[in-house]
Amino acid sequence: MFSALLFLCVVTSALAGMKNSATFGKTVLKYYVGEQDTTIFATALVSCIQSGGELVMPKDKKLNDAVASVAKGTPAWIGGGDLFGEGNYEWIDGKRHEWTLVSCREPNDHGNGEDCILIGGGGRWFDHGCCTEWGYVCQIPNTKSMPYENSAFTVYDGNIDQTTYLQAEQFCKRRLSRLAVLHDREQFQTLLSKLENPSMTSFWVHSEQDGYSCISVSDDGLSDSDCLQSLPFICEQVAVHDVSVSEERPFAESGINLNINCSASGTPIPKVTWYREGNYVPHQKRGLGSSTLVLKDLDVDDFGMYVCKAVNEVDGQLRRMEGFSFVESSTTME
């Protein structure tokens, strides 16, 4: 039904650049905003589909709280509206929804033209004109969320840059990078096209495939090479990804001790920190790429939502990803 949106406004289909993300269950939430990505509702809808997911539909409070956290309290499109009948609100999957998280005096259809839904501060919803431009949140299955889509590559090409495989690995590590992981010949050719006059067409890279030791890549693809051969090489930094929380929805009794671990991957290794209601949680044990939330002698004030924030710097820009744990009293299960 929402395909009709394509005729309401001018829609662009350029892929967007993600500004914040979070793991939620078996999905990833991705928040897009900024000069290049702030857009109308229909374009947000299309961009999420192009990313392999859909404009998020926060049908329960926990998901809604997670979406609000990812969007940092700023207005963002979510997947719902009443385009096909005033007051008949539907999610983009065609299912009806009720306004359970309304803002003050919302929805109000101000000016008879507010048919799409934004999520704002505190996770509250309000209707707004579909052709106004805002950020948006996509929800994508983990299997379709590429961990290396935000990698930054540096090609060391030329006589002074030629080294053995081990030296190339060590060089990249000293620069808070890793020897690049290239998955196919097309990815290599894209990188090579950015060089004005490449001195060689074979570079040291890393492979995650079994059976290889020292790997070089060329127009012919990946090949096992002499580790002592001198070649140029490619380093890679990888934005934080794969945030994992050991217990996302623990039910616990008052008086017990509860430990919840959060870990993240990336190069450089991400810094991982637990927060609650925007404040640093002092009772946590931080390690390399992880942090364990330590709740001792649990009481009623400890129940609620905790946010694990993982951050690293790639190509001079901070990259962020979040995870969540909703600690609930076991009495709510009775």
VEXDREN-2710 file (C-alpha; in Angstrom, 1 decimal):
% VEXDREN-2710
k/r/px/py/pz
1/MET/0.0/0.0/0.0
2/PHE/2.8/2.4/0.8
3/SER/4.1/2.2/-2.8
4/ALA/1.7/5.0/-3.5
5/LEU/4.1/7.2/-1.7
6/LEU/6.4/7.3/-4.7
7/PHE/3.9/9.5/-6.5
8/LEU/3.4/12.0/-3.7
9/CYS/6.9/13.6/-3.6
10/VAL/10.1/13.5/-5.7
11/VAL/12.0/10.4/-4.6
12/THR/15.8/10.0/-4.9
13/SER/17.4/6.6/-4.6
14/ALA/21.0/7.2/-3.7
15/LEU/22.3/5.0/-1.0
16/ALA/22.8/6.8/2.3
17/GLY/25.6/7.0/4.8
18/MET/24.8/5.6/8.3
19/LYS/25.4/7.9/11.3
20/ASN/24.6/5.6/14.2
21/SER/23.6/2.0/14.6
22/ALA/22.6/-0.6/17.2
23/THR/22.1/-4.3/17.6
24/PHE/18.6/-5.2/18.7
25/GLY/17.9/-9.0/18.9
26/LYS/18.6/-10.5/15.5
27/THR/18.5/-7.2/13.7
28/VAL/20.5/-4.0/13.3
29/LEU/19.0/-0.5/13.7
30/LYS/20.7/2.1/11.4
31/TYR/20.1/5.8/11.8
32/TYR/20.7/8.1/8.8
33/VAL/20.7/11.9/9.2
34/GLY/22.7/14.9/8.0
35/GLU/23.0/17.1/4.9
36/GLN/23.2/14.1/2.6
37/ASP/20.7/11.8/4.3
38/THR/17.9/14.0/5.8
39/THR/15.1/13.2/3.4
40/ILE/11.3/12.8/2.8
41/PHE/9.4/9.8/4.1
42/ALA/9.2/8.0/0.7
43/THR/13.0/8.3/0.1
44/ALA/13.6/6.9/3.6
45/LEU/11.3/4.0/2.7
46/VAL/13.2/3.3/-0.5
47/SER/16.7/3.7/1.1
48/CYS/15.9/1.1/3.8
49/ILE/14.8/-1.4/1.2
50/GLN/18.0/-0.8/-0.8
51/SER/19.9/-1.5/2.4
52/GLY/18.2/-4.9/2.7
53/GLY/15.8/-4.0/5.4
54/GLU/12.8/-1.8/6.1
55/LEU/11.9/1.5/7.7
56/VAL/11.6/0.5/11.4
57/MET/8.3/-0.3/12.9
58/PRO/8.6/0.0/16.7
59/LYS/5.6/-2.1/17.7
60/ASP/6.7/-2.7/21.3
61/LYS/8.2/-0.4/24.0
62/LYS/11.6/-2.0/24.1
63/LEU/12.2/-1.6/20.4
64/ASN/10.8/1.9/20.6
65/ASP/13.2/2.8/23.3
66/ALA/16.1/1.4/21.3
67/VAL/15.1/3.4/18.2
68/ALA/14.9/6.6/20.3
69/SER/18.3/5.9/21.7
70/VAL/19.8/5.4/18.2
71/ALA/18.2/8.6/16.9
72/LYS/19.6/10.5/19.9
73/GLY/16.2/12.0/20.7
74/THR/16.0/13.9/17.3
75/PRO/13.0/13.5/15.1
76/ALA/13.3/10.5/12.7
77/TRP/10.9/8.8/10.3
78/ILE/9.5/5.4/11.4
79/GLY/7.4/3.1/9.2
80/GLY/3.8/4.2/9.7
81/GLY/1.1/6.7/8.9
82/ASP/-2.5/7.4/7.8
83/LEU/-2.0/8.1/4.1
84/PHE/-5.0/6.1/3.1
85/GLY/-7.6/7.4/5.5
86/GLU/-7.4/10.1/8.1
87/GLY/-7.0/8.5/11.5
88/ASN/-6.6/5.0/10.1
89/TYR/-2.9/4.5/11.1
90/GLU/-1.1/1.5/9.6
91/TRP/2.5/0.2/9.7
92/ILE/4.1/-0.2/6.3
93/ASP/3.5/-3.9/6.5
94/GLY/-0.3/-3.1/6.4
95/LYS/-1.0/-3.9/10.0
96/ARG/-3.0/-1.4/12.0
97/HIS/-1.3/0.3/15.0
98/GLU/-2.6/2.4/17.9
99/TRP/-1.1/5.6/19.2
100/THR/0.3/4.3/22.4
101/LEU/3.3/6.6/22.5
102/VAL/1.8/10.0/21.6
103/SER/3.3/13.4/22.2
104/CYS/1.3/16.2/23.6
105/ARG/-1.6/17.1/21.4
106/GLU/-0.6/14.5/18.9
107/PRO/-1.6/13.3/16.3
108/ASN/-3.2/16.5/15.2
109/ASP/-2.9/16.5/11.3
110/HIS/-1.9/20.1/11.5
111/GLY/-3.0/21.8/8.3
112/ASN/-4.7/18.6/7.0
113/GLY/-1.3/17.4/5.6
114/GLU/0.4/15.4/8.3
115/ASP/0.2/11.7/7.3
116/CYS/3.6/10.2/8.2
117/ILE/5.1/9.4/11.6
118/LEU/8.2/10.7/13.3
119/ILE/9.7/9.5/16.5
120/GLY/11.1/12.2/18.8
121/GLY/12.5/12.8/22.2
122/GLY/11.6/10.3/24.8
123/GLY/10.5/7.9/22.1
124/ARG/7.2/9.8/21.6
125/TRP/5.5/9.8/18.2
126/PHE/4.0/12.7/16.2
127/ASP/2.5/13.0/12.8
128/HIS/4.2/15.3/10.2
129/GLY/4.0/16.2/6.5
130/CYS/5.5/13.3/4.4
131/CYS/7.3/15.6/2.1
132/THR/9.3/17.4/4.9
133/GLU/12.9/16.2/5.3
134/TRP/14.1/14.3/8.4
135/GLY/16.5/11.5/9.4
136/TYR/15.2/8.0/9.5
137/VAL/15.9/4.6/11.1
138/CYS/16.1/1.3/9.2
139/GLN/15.8/-2.2/10.7
140/ILE/17.9/-4.8/8.9
141/PRO/18.4/-8.5/9.6
142/ASN/21.9/-9.3/10.9
143/THR/22.5/-11.6/8.0
144/LYS/22.1/-8.7/5.5
145/SER/24.1/-6.1/7.5
146/MET/27.6/-6.1/6.0
147/PRO/30.2/-5.7/8.8
148/TYR/32.8/-4.2/6.5
149/GLU/30.5/-1.7/4.6
150/ASN/32.2/1.2/6.4
151/SER/35.8/0.1/5.9
152/ALA/38.5/2.6/5.0
153/PHE/41.4/1.4/2.9
154/THR/44.9/2.8/2.4
155/VAL/47.0/1.5/-0.5
156/TYR/50.8/1.6/0.0
157/ASP/52.0/1.5/-3.6
158/GLY/55.5/2.1/-4.9
159/ASN/59.0/0.9/-4.5
160/ILE/59.5/2.3/-0.9
161/ASP/56.4/0.6/0.2
162/GLN/57.2/-2.9/-0.9
163/THR/57.7/-5.3/2.0
164/THR/57.4/-8.9/3.0
165/TYR/54.0/-10.2/4.2
166/LEU/54.9/-10.1/7.9
167/GLN/56.3/-6.6/7.6
168/ALA/53.1/-5.4/5.9
169/GLU/51.1/-6.9/8.7
170/GLN/53.2/-5.2/11.4
171/PHE/53.1/-1.9/9.5
172/CYS/49.3/-1.9/9.4
173/LYS/49.0/-2.8/13.0
174/ARG/51.3/0.1/14.1
175/ARG/48.8/2.4/12.3
176/LEU/45.8/1.0/14.2
177/SER/44.8/-0.9/11.0
178/ARG/44.9/-4.4/9.7
179/LEU/46.1/-5.9/6.5
180/ALA/43.1/-5.5/4.3
181/VAL/40.5/-8.3/4.0
182/LEU/39.4/-8.4/0.4
183/HIS/36.5/-10.7/-0.5
184/ASP/36.6/-10.6/-4.2
185/ARG/38.5/-9.4/-7.3
186/GLU/35.9/-6.7/-7.9
187/GLN/36.6/-5.0/-4.6
188/PHE/40.3/-5.0/-5.5
189/GLN/39.7/-3.5/-8.9
190/THR/37.6/-0.7/-7.3
191/LEU/40.5/0.2/-5.1
192/LEU/43.0/-0.1/-7.9
193/SER/41.0/2.3/-10.0
194/LYS/41.6/5.1/-7.4
195/LEU/45.4/4.9/-8.0
196/GLU/46.8/7.2/-10.7
197/ASN/49.8/5.1/-11.8
198/PRO/50.0/1.8/-9.8
199/SER/53.5/0.5/-9.9
200/MET/52.3/-3.1/-9.6
201/THR/49.1/-5.0/-9.8
202/SER/49.7/-7.5/-7.0
203/PHE/49.4/-6.5/-3.3
204/TRP/49.6/-8.2/0.1
205/VAL/46.2/-8.6/1.7
206/HIS/44.6/-10.9/4.3
207/SER/42.2/-13.8/3.6
208/GLU/39.8/-15.4/5.9
209/GLN/39.6/-18.5/3.7
210/ASP/41.1/-21.7/5.0
211/GLY/44.2/-23.1/3.3
212/TYR/46.0/-19.8/2.7
213/SER/49.1/-18.4/4.5
214/CYS/50.5/-15.4/2.7
215/ILE/48.0/-13.9/0.3
216/SER/48.4/-11.5/-2.5
217/VAL/45.6/-10.1/-4.7
218/SER/45.7/-9.1/-8.4
219/ASP/43.4/-8.9/-11.4
220/ASP/43.4/-12.7/-11.3
221/GLY/42.1/-12.8/-7.8
222/LEU/43.6/-14.1/-4.5
223/SER/46.6/-16.3/-4.6
224/ASP/49.0/-18.0/-2.2
225/SER/52.4/-16.3/-2.5
226/ASP/56.0/-16.5/-1.2
227/CYS/55.9/-14.8/2.2
228/LEU/59.4/-13.3/1.7
229/GLN/58.5/-11.7/-1.6
230/SER/58.5/-7.8/-1.6
231/LEU/55.1/-6.4/-2.6
232/PRO/53.1/-3.2/-2.0
233/PHE/50.2/-3.7/0.4
234/ILE/46.7/-2.5/1.5
235/CYS/45.8/-1.6/5.1
236/GLU/42.2/-1.4/6.3
237/GLN/40.3/0.2/9.2
238/VAL/36.9/-1.3/10.1
239/ALA/34.1/0.6/11.7
240/VAL/32.7/-0.9/14.9
241/HIS/30.3/-3.7/14.2
242/ASP/28.9/-6.9/15.7
243/VAL/27.9/-5.5/19.1
244/SER/26.8/-8.4/21.2
245/VAL/25.1/-8.3/24.6
246/SER/25.1/-11.5/26.7
247/GLU/21.7/-10.9/28.1
248/GLU/19.4/-8.6/26.3
249/ARG/16.2/-9.2/28.4
250/PRO/17.2/-10.7/31.7
251/PHE/14.5/-11.4/34.3
252/ALA/16.1/-11.2/37.8
253/GLU/15.1/-11.3/41.4
254/SER/15.9/-8.5/43.9
255/GLY/19.0/-9.2/46.0
256/ILE/20.9/-11.2/43.4
257/ASN/24.1/-10.2/41.5
258/LEU/23.9/-9.8/37.8
259/ASN/26.7/-9.5/35.2
260/ILE/25.9/-8.5/31.6
261/ASN/28.7/-8.5/29.1
262/CYS/28.9/-6.3/26.0
263/SER/31.5/-6.8/23.3
264/ALA/32.2/-5.3/19.9
265/SER/34.4/-5.9/16.9
266/GLY/36.3/-3.4/14.8
267/THR/39.8/-2.1/13.8
268/PRO/40.9/-0.2/15.8
269/ILE/39.5/-2.1/18.8
270/PRO/36.4/-0.3/19.9
271/LYS/36.0/1.3/23.4
272/VAL/32.9/-0.2/25.0
273/THR/31.0/1.6/27.8
274/TRP/27.7/1.0/29.7
275/TYR/25.3/3.9/30.2
276/ARG/21.8/4.3/31.8
277/GLU/19.6/7.3/31.1
278/GLY/22.5/9.0/29.4
279/ASN/24.8/8.7/32.5
280/TYR/28.0/6.6/32.8
281/VAL/27.4/3.5/34.9
282/PRO/30.3/3.3/37.5
283/HIS/29.9/-0.4/38.2
284/GLN/31.4/-2.0/35.1
285/LYS/34.6/-3.8/34.2
286/ARG/36.1/-2.6/30.9
287/GLY/38.4/-4.7/28.7
288/LEU/39.7/-4.7/25.2
289/GLY/36.6/-4.4/23.0
290/SER/34.2/-5.2/25.8
291/SER/32.7/-4.1/29.1
292/THR/30.8/-6.1/31.8
293/LEU/28.0/-4.4/33.6
294/VAL/28.1/-5.4/37.3
295/LEU/24.9/-5.1/39.3
296/LYS/25.3/-6.2/42.9
297/ASP/22.5/-6.8/45.3
298/LEU/19.9/-5.9/42.7
299/ASP/17.0/-3.7/43.9
300/VAL/14.0/-2.0/42.3
301/ASP/16.1/1.0/41.2
302/ASP/18.3/-1.2/39.1
303/PHE/15.6/-2.4/36.8
304/GLY/15.2/-0.7/33.4
305/MET/17.1/-0.1/30.2
306/TYR/20.9/-0.1/29.9
307/VAL/22.7/1.1/26.8
308/CYS/26.1/-0.3/25.8
309/LYS/28.0/2.1/23.5
310/ALA/30.9/1.0/21.3
311/VAL/33.1/3.6/19.6
312/ASN/36.1/3.6/17.3
313/GLU/37.8/6.0/14.9
314/VAL/38.0/5.2/11.2
315/ASP/39.5/7.5/8.7
316/GLY/39.4/10.3/11.2
317/GLN/35.7/9.9/12.0
318/LEU/34.2/8.5/15.1
319/ARG/32.0/5.4/14.4
320/ARG/29.4/4.3/16.9
321/MET/27.2/1.3/17.6
322/GLU/25.0/0.4/20.5
323/GLY/23.5/-2.6/22.2
324/PHE/20.8/-2.8/24.8
325/SER/19.8/-4.8/28.0
326/PHE/16.4/-4.4/29.5
327/VAL/16.6/-5.7/33.1
328/GLU/13.2/-6.7/34.4
329/SER/12.0/-8.1/37.7
330/SER/11.2/-11.8/37.6
331/THR/7.9/-11.0/39.3
332/THR/6.6/-9.5/36.1
333/MET/6.6/-13.0/34.6
334/GLU/4.2/-14.3/37.2
END
